Amino acid sequence: MLSMELPSSKRQTSDAYWNPGFSALEPDAALFDHRFALEPEENQWQHVTLHPPTAPIIPLTASNALAGPSQPRSARKRAYEEHDEYNDIDALQPYVQPVSDDTDWAVYFPNFHPSLPAIENRHIDTCTFIFNPFSEVSTERHKLTNSNSAEKPPIKVLVKGAVNSYLKFQAFGFGASRNPSSPTAKLQKISHNMQGSVAHAQTLYVPGLPPGFGKNFKLDATDNRLFDFYLKAMCSGRTLLHKTNGWQNDLAPMADCDEGMHHALLAFAAGYALDYQPNNTLRKRANEHYQRAVEIISEKLQDSSIREIGKEDTTVGALRLLWCDDIVQWEMRRDKSRTPRWFEAAQVAKSIMAVTDPGYRYWHPTRVQQSSARLSNANMLGFVDIMAHCVRPLNSRETESCHPWLLEGSEKECRRIYGGTGLSPKLLHMFGQITHICARMVDDPHSTILPLGAKELERKLNRLHQWSEISEGHASLEALLQSCHLDDDGFITTAEEATELGGQAWIQTARLYQRFRFFRYPRSDSSTEEPLSLLRRILERLPCSGPLFTSQSPFFPVFMMGLASTKQEDRAVARKWFETVTSMAGARSNVPPIWRVLQETWQWMDSELIEYDENINDKPIGERLPWWELLVERFMSREGILSIV
């Protein structure tokens, strides 16, 4: 039986059925470049005594008022002119220079400049029934299956119990093979610096919280361990950026004060834990938490109060946990002919986020307070929804809102890389804009204004400067690539480099996406060579295992690398990433089904796809071959809506 280090509180310390010993891996300050170290935030808990650092506990982040006093127009204009290289056309709409002498493209794209929500639009129809997409799940969501069953693929764990991928923890006795020639034993050799740097990730440090945190709900021994598993193993593998680790800083505190969040979080954690301890007791507990979470969410969706400003966080947070569970538990999804639960849940959450929008935008400051949880939910919701629309049929009515609530906060905050996604809200918003103009082009293939808007978006992409809490960024991508310190295997060695390169990978992916889907250039076109080459150089430097590999690591950019490649040496970059992630000692993720999809797509592209359009530059965009739509049609017919996050 395994042992686990627990805080010296009133938690029970034994369980006859499930006792997976694990502990968070210790940080190594050498991984971080402290040139960009930030001043510590004001301690919000000076009046309490904290647990020792070894306790599996997390911080509560007090809500900050991001809004400040409105600047005079003259000051706003001057700020825009002085810092144009870091700002964009959205920041000061009244001072936008027209694309041509007589046409202001912004006039034709009002949705690119989301207006503040009007009071009259906040009317709530209390008679409207909101369907919970998870309510149809049977009470037996997790069923007993053979460990080798295709329905529940086995998770490989190192002989010594180290898991260092999307989850990060040390555990012994999880049933890993004792045969040194077994695949799990060989994983010790292929995981990037696993043995030498398994303890290096600062992301695994769990700060202290007030004593008694997590005690608003009485937890028995099994739930105690599930909660610790979530904090130690799951939160530590989410991101390299502590301050925007919403899984730790926002969802966990909400689970301590809201019953729906409480059950959703434990159900989510239990789904992962079952991969390591597939016993009947834990399976029943996972199903109980899941069903109770679904029941509470269904009740809340019919409560009009959740559509009041500031009261939506826990409902959206609970939906978020269950749609993430649906994404990673991919063998339990609906049939491909039906809309996935995770996608339907995201649409429900979008409607709630829209009606509870407090109305703060960086170009129109107002005295509006926002919660950290809302910003976290907005980023994760936008991430799931916008990326899904990149690989599903175009519909301008679905994309016209362009997720305006992503731009809550100051202009600089909108360019800050969010830890849960690996890119800034501004860049994520631009992905949505690209998809929207693609849909508009389908509606109006002879438009002469849409190409102007696309070129303006391209200009903004090329000038976008992202930053993070651990790095202010570099002046250019080339400067970043030249400054990287690589190890013997050619991988970067610091969290700053991993974060900056990841953010740049998303920019190059957006450039490729726009050229393929809007401009309809074939993969072999000369205009795609530069962003593809830059994306390849970035991905070659990013490790796909070890302490710097987290959920923050770019997934869709790797998928795009595979889709955009026509040469085997380019495909090899994507192949190496997918093979390493799916074969190393790891954790449940959405990677295996997407890797299968990519391999099948390569075969189809090589044998059937016709994408080359003769004299393409002489044709209006609306008359070019929309080969990306052929790709989407194949995805939808064979797989349904893909989740590439």
C-alpha positions in Angstrom: 0.0 0.0 0.0 1.3 3.4 -0.9 1.7 6.4 1.4 1.1 10.0 0.6 2.2 13.2 2.3 -0.8 15.1 3.6 -1.0 18.3 5.6 -1.3 17.9 9.4 -5.0 18.7 9.3 -8.0 16.6 10.1 -7.8 14.7 6.9 -8.2 10.9 7.1 -5.0 9.1 6.1 -6.1 5.7 5.1 -8.3 4.1 2.5 -8.8 0.4 2.0 -9.3 0.8 -1.7 -7.4 3.8 -3.1 -4.2 5.2 -1.7 -2.0 6.4 -4.6 1.1 7.9 -3.0 2.3 11.0 -4.9 4.0 14.3 -4.3 4.5 17.4 -6.4 7.9 17.6 -8.0 10.2 20.2 -6.5 11.1 23.4 -8.5 14.6 24.4 -9.7 15.2 28.1 -9.8 17.9 27.5 -12.5 15.1 27.0 -15.0 14.0 30.6 -14.7 15.8 33.7 -16.0 15.2 36.3 -13.2 16.0 39.3 -15.4 12.3 39.7 -15.8 11.3 38.7 -12.2 8.2 40.6 -11.1 7.7 42.2 -7.7 5.6 39.9 -5.5 2.0 40.7 -5.3 0.6 42.2 -2.1 -0.2 39.4 0.3 -3.9 39.2 0.6 -3.7 36.8 3.6 -1.5 38.6 6.1 -4.0 38.0 8.8 -3.8 34.2 8.7 -1.1 31.5 9.3 -0.2 29.6 6.2 0.6 25.9 5.8 4.2 24.9 5.4 5.4 24.8 1.7 5.1 21.0 1.6 1.3 21.1 2.0 -0.6 20.4 -1.2 -2.4 23.8 -1.1 -3.0 26.6 -3.5 -3.4 30.4 -3.4 -6.6 32.4 -3.4 -6.3 35.4 -5.7 -8.4 38.3 -4.7 -10.4 39.9 -7.5 -8.6 43.0 -8.9 -10.3 46.0 -10.4 -8.7 46.1 -13.8 -10.5 49.2 -14.9 -9.1 52.7 -14.3 -10.2 56.2 -14.9 -10.9 57.1 -18.5 -8.1 59.0 -20.3 -8.9 62.2 -22.3 -9.0 61.6 -26.1 -5.8 63.6 -26.6 -3.9 61.4 -24.2 -5.2 58.2 -25.7 -4.2 59.4 -29.2 -0.8 60.4 -28.0 -0.3 57.0 -26.3 -1.3 55.2 -29.5 1.1 57.3 -31.7 4.0 56.8 -29.3 3.6 53.0 -28.9 2.2 52.0 -32.3 4.5 49.1 -32.6 2.9 47.4 -29.6 -0.7 48.6 -30.1 -3.1 47.8 -32.9 -6.0 49.3 -34.8 -8.6 48.3 -32.2 -7.0 50.3 -29.4 -8.1 53.8 -30.6 -10.8 53.4 -33.2 -11.5 57.1 -33.6 -7.9 57.6 -34.9 -7.6 54.6 -37.2 -6.0 55.5 -40.6 -8.2 54.2 -43.5 -6.8 51.3 -45.5 -7.3 53.3 -48.7 -7.7 57.0 -49.2 -11.5 56.9 -49.3 -12.4 53.7 -47.4 -12.2 53.0 -43.7 -12.3 49.2 -43.5 -13.4 49.3 -39.9 -16.8 50.7 -41.0 -17.4 47.5 -42.8 -16.4 45.3 -39.9 -18.2 46.7 -36.8 -17.8 43.3 -35.1 -14.0 43.8 -35.2 -14.5 46.7 -32.8 -17.0 45.2 -30.3 -19.2 47.8 -28.7 -19.9 47.9 -25.0 -23.0 45.8 -24.1 -26.1 47.9 -23.8 -28.4 47.8 -20.8 -31.4 47.0 -23.0 -29.7 44.0 -24.3 -29.4 42.5 -20.9 -33.1 41.4 -20.8 -33.3 37.9 -19.5 -36.2 35.7 -20.5 -36.9 33.7 -17.3 -39.1 31.3 -19.3 -36.2 30.2 -21.5 -35.1 26.6 -20.9 -31.4 26.1 -21.2 -30.4 22.5 -22.0 -27.5 20.9 -20.2 -25.7 18.8 -22.8 -24.3 16.5 -20.0 -27.7 15.6 -18.6 -28.2 12.7 -21.0 -25.1 10.8 -19.7 -26.1 7.6 -17.9 -25.1 7.1 -14.2 -22.5 4.6 -15.5 -20.2 7.1 -17.3 -17.1 5.2 -16.2 -17.7 1.5 -16.7 -15.5 -1.4 -15.7 -13.5 -2.4 -18.8 -10.5 -4.6 -19.5 -7.3 -2.6 -19.2 -6.4 -3.5 -22.8 -9.8 -2.4 -24.1 -10.0 0.1 -26.9 -12.7 1.9 -24.9 -10.3 2.6 -22.1 -6.7 2.7 -23.5 -4.1 2.0 -20.8 -1.9 4.8 -19.5 1.8 4.0 -19.3 3.7 4.9 -16.2 7.4 4.7 -15.6 8.8 1.8 -13.5 9.8 4.3 -10.8 6.4 6.0 -10.9 7.4 9.3 -12.5 4.7 11.0 -14.6 6.1 14.1 -16.2 3.8 15.2 -19.1 0.4 16.8 -18.9 0.3 15.5 -15.3 3.4 15.8 -13.1 3.9 13.6 -10.0 5.9 10.9 -8.4 4.1 7.7 -7.5 5.1 4.1 -6.7 3.1 1.0 -7.1 0.8 2.1 -9.8 1.3 -1.3 -11.5 4.0 -0.3 -13.9 5.9 -3.2 -15.4 9.0 -4.5 -13.5 10.5 -6.0 -16.7 13.4 -3.7 -17.7 12.8 -4.5 -21.4 9.1 -3.5 -21.2 7.9 -0.4 -23.1 7.3 1.4 -19.9 10.9 0.8 -18.8 12.2 2.0 -22.1 10.3 5.3 -21.6 13.0 6.4 -19.1 15.4 6.7 -22.0 13.2 8.5 -24.5 11.6 11.1 -22.2 13.5 14.4 -22.5 15.9 14.7 -19.6 13.4 12.9 -17.4 15.8 11.6 -14.8 18.0 14.7 -14.7 15.4 17.4 -14.6 12.2 15.8 -13.3 12.5 18.1 -10.3 13.2 21.3 -12.2 9.8 22.7 -13.0 8.9 25.7 -11.0 5.3 25.1 -12.2 5.1 22.3 -9.6 5.5 24.5 -6.6 2.2 24.8 -4.7 2.0 28.0 -2.6 0.4 28.0 0.8 -3.2 28.9 1.7 -5.0 29.6 4.9 -5.4 26.6 7.2 -8.6 24.8 6.7 -8.8 25.6 3.0 -10.9 23.0 1.3 -12.9 22.3 4.5 -16.1 24.0 3.6 -17.2 20.6 2.2 -16.5 17.6 4.3 -14.2 15.2 2.4 -13.7 11.6 3.2 -10.4 9.8 2.6 -11.0 9.1 -1.1 -12.1 12.7 -1.9 -9.2 14.1 0.1 -6.8 12.1 -2.2 -8.7 13.2 -5.3 -8.4 16.8 -4.2 -4.7 16.4 -3.5 -4.3 14.6 -6.9 -5.9 17.6 -8.6 -3.7 20.1 -6.8 -0.4 18.2 -6.9 -0.5 16.3 -10.2 -3.0 18.0 -12.4 -2.5 21.7 -11.7 1.2 21.3 -11.8 1.0 20.2 -15.4 -1.2 22.9 -16.7 1.2 25.8 -17.3 4.6 27.3 -16.6 2.9 30.6 -15.6 1.7 30.6 -12.0 -0.3 33.8 -12.0 -2.6 32.7 -14.8 -2.9 29.1 -13.7 -6.7 29.2 -13.5 -7.0 25.6 -12.7 -5.1 26.3 -9.4 -5.9 29.9 -8.7 -9.6 30.1 -9.7 -11.3 26.7 -10.1 -9.9 25.1 -6.9 -11.0 28.1 -4.6 -14.5 28.1 -6.2 -14.7 24.3 -5.5 -14.3 25.2 -1.8 -17.4 27.4 -1.8 -19.8 26.0 -4.5 -21.3 22.6 -4.5 -21.5 22.3 -8.3 -17.8 23.2 -8.7 -17.0 20.8 -5.9 -18.5 17.8 -7.6 -17.3 18.8 -11.1 -13.7 19.2 -9.9 -13.7 15.9 -8.1 -15.3 14.1 -11.1 -12.7 15.6 -13.4 -9.9 14.5 -11.1 -11.4 11.0 -10.7 -11.5 10.5 -14.5 -7.7 10.9 -14.6 -7.1 8.9 -11.4 -8.9 5.9 -12.8 -6.2 5.5 -15.4 -3.8 4.8 -12.6 -6.1 3.0 -10.1 -8.9 1.4 -12.1 -10.8 -0.1 -9.2 -14.5 -0.3 -8.6 -14.7 1.9 -5.5 -13.0 4.8 -7.3 -15.1 4.2 -10.4 -18.3 4.5 -8.4 -17.1 7.7 -6.7 -16.2 9.2 -10.1 -19.7 8.4 -11.4 -21.4 9.8 -8.2 -19.5 13.1 -8.4 -20.2 13.4 -12.2 -23.9 12.8 -11.8 -24.3 15.2 -8.9 -22.3 17.9 -10.8 -24.7 17.4 -13.8 -27.8 17.8 -11.6 -26.5 21.0 -10.0 -25.5 22.5 -13.4 -29.0 21.7 -14.8 -30.6 23.5 -11.8 -28.4 26.5 -12.2 -29.0 26.9 -15.9 -32.7 27.5 -15.1 -31.8 30.1 -12.4 -31.9 33.5 -13.9 -29.5 34.9 -11.3 -26.6 33.2 -13.0 -27.1 35.7 -15.9 -26.5 38.6 -13.6 -23.1 40.3 -13.8 -20.7 38.8 -11.4 -22.7 35.7 -10.6 -21.7 33.5 -13.6 -18.3 32.3 -12.5 -19.1 29.0 -10.8 -21.6 27.9 -13.4 -19.2 28.5 -16.3 -16.4 27.0 -14.3 -18.4 23.8 -13.7 -19.3 23.6 -17.4 -15.6 24.1 -18.2 -14.5 21.2 -16.0 -17.1 18.9 -17.6 -16.3 19.9 -21.2 -12.6 19.4 -20.5 -13.5 15.9 -19.1 -15.5 15.2 -22.3 -12.5 16.2 -24.4 -9.9 14.1 -22.7 -12.2 11.1 -22.1 -12.5 10.9 -25.9 -13.5 7.3 -25.9 -16.7 8.2 -24.2 -17.8 10.9 -26.6 -21.0 10.9 -28.6 -21.2 9.4 -32.0 -19.4 11.5 -34.7 -22.7 12.2 -36.3 -23.8 14.2 -33.3 -22.5 17.5 -31.9 -20.0 16.8 -29.1 -21.1 17.6 -25.5 -18.0 19.7 -25.0 -18.9 21.9 -28.0 -22.5 22.3 -26.9 -21.4 23.1 -23.4 -19.1 25.8 -24.8 -22.0 27.4 -26.6 -24.1 27.5 -23.4 -21.2 29.1 -21.6 -20.8 31.6 -24.4 -24.4 32.8 -24.0 -23.8 33.2 -20.2 -20.6 35.1 -20.8 -22.2 37.4 -23.3 -25.2 38.4 -21.1 -22.9 38.9 -18.0 -20.4 41.0 -19.9 -19.4 43.9 -17.5 -18.5 46.0 -20.5 -14.8 46.9 -19.8 -12.7 47.3 -22.9 -9.2 48.8 -23.2 -10.3 51.4 -25.7 -13.2 52.6 -23.4 -12.1 52.3 -19.8 -14.9 52.2 -17.2 -14.9 51.6 -13.5 -15.8 47.9 -13.7 -14.4 45.2 -11.5 -13.7 41.8 -12.9 -13.0 38.6 -11.2 -9.9 36.5 -11.9 -12.2 33.6 -12.4 -14.1 35.4 -15.2 -10.8 36.2 -17.1 -9.8 32.5 -16.6 -13.1 31.2 -17.9 -13.1 33.7 -20.8 -9.7 32.5 -22.0 -10.4 28.8 -21.7 -13.9 29.1 -23.3 -12.6 31.3 -26.2 -9.7 28.8 -26.7 -12.0 25.8 -27.0 -14.6 27.5 -29.2 -12.4 29.5 -31.5 -10.0 26.6 -32.2 -13.0 24.3 -32.9 -14.3 26.8 -35.6 -10.9 26.6 -37.3 -11.7 23.0 -38.4 -15.5 23.1 -38.8 -17.8 24.5 -41.6 -18.0 28.3 -41.9 -21.1 30.1 -40.7 -20.9 33.9 -40.4 -23.8 34.0 -37.9 -21.9 31.7 -35.5 -18.7 33.8 -35.7 -20.0 37.4 -35.9 -19.7 38.2 -32.2 -15.9 37.5 -32.3 -15.9 36.8 -28.5 -15.7 40.5 -27.4 -15.4 39.5 -23.7 -11.9 38.2 -24.5 -10.7 41.8 -24.7 -11.7 42.8 -21.1 -8.8 44.5 -19.4 -6.2 47.0 -20.4 -4.6 47.0 -23.8 -1.4 45.5 -22.4 -3.2 42.9 -20.4 -4.9 41.7 -23.7 -1.4 41.0 -25.0 -0.3 39.0 -22.0 0.2 35.3 -22.6 -2.4 33.4 -20.6 -1.0 30.3 -18.9 -3.9 28.0 -19.7 -3.7 28.5 -23.4 -0.1 29.6 -24.2 -1.2 32.7 -26.2 -2.7 36.1 -25.4 -6.4 36.9 -25.5 -5.7 39.4 -28.2 -4.2 36.8 -30.5 -7.0 34.3 -29.7 -9.5 37.0 -30.6 -7.7 37.5 -33.9 -8.0 33.8 -34.7 -11.8 34.4 -34.3 -11.6 37.4 -36.6 -9.8 35.4 -39.3 -12.5 32.7 -39.2 -15.2 35.3 -39.4 -13.9 37.1 -42.5 -13.5 33.6 -44.1 -17.2 33.0 -43.5 -18.0 36.5 -44.8 -16.1 35.7 -48.0 -18.2 32.6 -48.5 -21.3 34.8 -48.2 -20.0 37.5 -50.5 -17.3 36.0 -52.8 -17.0 39.1 -54.9 -16.3 41.5 -52.0 -13.5 44.0 -52.5 -13.6 45.1 -48.8 -12.9 41.8 -47.2 -9.4 41.4 -48.7 -8.5 44.8 -47.2 -9.7 43.6 -43.8 -7.6 40.4 -44.2 -4.5 42.4 -45.1 -5.0 44.7 -42.1 -5.3 41.6 -39.8 -2.1 40.3 -41.4 -0.3 43.6 -40.6 -1.5 43.4 -37.0 -0.3 39.8 -36.7 3.1 40.7 -37.9 3.3 43.5 -35.3 1.7 41.8 -32.3 4.0 41.9 -29.3 3.1 39.3 -26.6 4.5 39.2 -23.1 4.2 37.1 -19.9 4.7 37.4 -16.2 8.2 35.9 -16.5 9.3 37.7 -19.7 8.7 41.0 -21.5 9.5 39.4 -24.8 12.0 40.1 -27.6 12.0 42.7 -30.3 11.6 40.1 -33.0 11.2 36.4 -33.5 14.7 36.2 -35.0 16.1 37.8 -31.9 14.3 35.3 -29.7 15.6 32.4 -31.8 19.1 33.7 -31.6 19.0 34.2 -27.9 17.8 30.6 -27.0 20.1 28.5 -24.9 19.8 25.0 -26.2 20.8 21.7 -24.4 22.6 18.8 -26.0 19.4 17.6 -27.6 18.7 21.0 -29.2 15.9 22.0 -26.8 15.4 25.2 -24.9 16.2 25.2 -21.2 14.1 27.9 -19.5 10.5 28.6 -18.9 10.9 32.1 -20.4 12.0 30.6 -23.7 9.3 28.0 -23.7 6.6 30.6 -23.1 7.9 33.1 -25.7 8.5 30.4 -28.3 5.1 29.0 -27.7 3.4 32.4 -28.1 5.3 32.9 -31.4 4.3 29.5 -32.6 0.7 30.6 -32.3 1.4 33.8 -34.4 2.9 31.8 -37.2 0.0 29.4 -37.0 -2.4 32.3 -37.4 -0.5 33.5 -40.4 -0.7 30.1 -42.1 -4.3 29.7 -41.2 -5.3 33.0 -42.8 -3.3 32.2 -46.0 -4.8 28.8 -46.3 -8.4 29.5 -45.4 -9.0 33.1 -46.5 -6.5 33.7 -49.3 -6.8 30.1 -50.3 -3.2 29.7 -51.2 -2.0 26.1 -51.6 0.5 24.6 -49.3 3.2 24.8 -51.9 2.7 28.5 -52.6 5.7 30.7 -52.0 3.7 32.9 -49.6 3.5 30.1 -47.0 7.3 29.3 -47.0 8.3 31.9 -44.5 5.7 31.3 -41.7 6.1 27.5 -42.2 9.9 27.7 -41.9 9.6 29.9 -38.8 7.1 27.5 -37.2 9.4 24.6 -37.9 12.4 26.4 -36.2 10.2 27.1 -33.2 8.8 23.6 -32.7 12.2 22.0 -33.1 13.4 23.9 -30.0 10.4 23.1 -27.8 10.6 19.9 -25.7 7.6 17.5 -25.9 8.3 15.8 -22.6 9.9 16.8 -19.3 9.4 19.7 -16.9 8.9 22.4 -19.7 6.2 20.4 -21.4 2.7 21.3 -20.0 -0.8 21.9 -21.4 0.6 25.3 -22.3 2.7 23.7 -25.0 1.4 24.5 -28.5 -0.9 21.7 -29.8 -2.8 23.2 -32.7 0.5 24.7 -34.1 2.0 21.2 -34.2 -1.2 20.0 -36.0 -0.9 22.9 -38.4 2.7 22.0 -39.0 1.6 18.6 -40.1 -1.3 19.9 -42.3 0.8 22.5 -43.9 3.8 20.3 -44.7 4.4 18.9 -48.2 8.0 17.8 -47.5 8.9 14.7 -45.4 11.4 16.7 -43.4 8.7 19.1 -42.3 6.3 16.4 -41.5 9.0 14.7 -39.4 8.8 17.6 -36.9 5.1 17.0 -36.3 5.6 13.2 -36.4 8.3 13.4 -33.7 6.1 15.5 -31.4 3.1 13.2 -31.7 5.0 10.0 -31.3 6.9 11.3 -28.3 3.8 12.6 -26.5 1.7 9.5 -27.2 4.4 7.0 -26.2 6.1 8.6 -23.2 5.1 7.9 -19.6 2.2 10.2 -19.6 -1.4 11.2 -18.9 -4.7 11.2 -20.6 -5.1 13.8 -23.3 -6.7 14.6 -26.7 -3.4 13.9 -28.5 -3.9 10.2 -29.6 -7.1 10.7 -31.7 -5.7 13.8 -33.4 -2.5 12.0 -34.2 -4.6 9.3 -35.9 -6.5 11.9 -37.8 -3.3 13.6 -39.0 -1.8 10.4 -40.3 -5.0 9.5 -42.2 -5.1 13.1 -43.6 -1.6 12.8 -44.9 -2.6 9.7 -46.9 -5.6 11.6 -48.3 -3.6 14.7 -49.1 -1.0 12.8 -50.9 -3.4 10.7 -53.0 -6.6 12.7 -53.5 -6.4 16.4 -52.4 -6.3 18.9 -55.3 -5.3 22.2 -53.9 -3.2 23.8 -56.7 -5.0 26.6 -58.6 -3.3 27.6 -61.8 -2.7 31.4 -62.0 -4.0 31.8 -58.5 -2.8 35.4 -58.1 -4.8 36.4 -61.2 -8.0 35.2 -59.7 -10.2 37.0 -57.2 -10.2 35.3 -53.8 -13.8 34.2 -54.1 -13.0 32.3 -57.3 -10.0 30.4 -55.9 -10.2 26.7 -54.9 -11.3 26.6 -51.1 -9.1 23.6 -50.4 -9.3 24.1 -46.6 -13.1 23.7 -46.8 -12.5 20.3 -48.5 -10.2 19.4 -45.5 -12.9 20.5 -43.1 -15.6 18.5 -45.0 -13.4 15.4 -44.6 -12.9 16.0 -40.9 -16.7 16.4 -40.4 -17.6 13.3 -42.4 -15.1 11.0 -40.7 -14.6 12.5 -37.2 -17.2 15.1 -36.5 -16.1 18.3 -34.8 -12.5 18.1 -33.8 -11.0 19.4 -30.5 -7.5 20.6 -31.2 -6.8 21.9 -27.7 
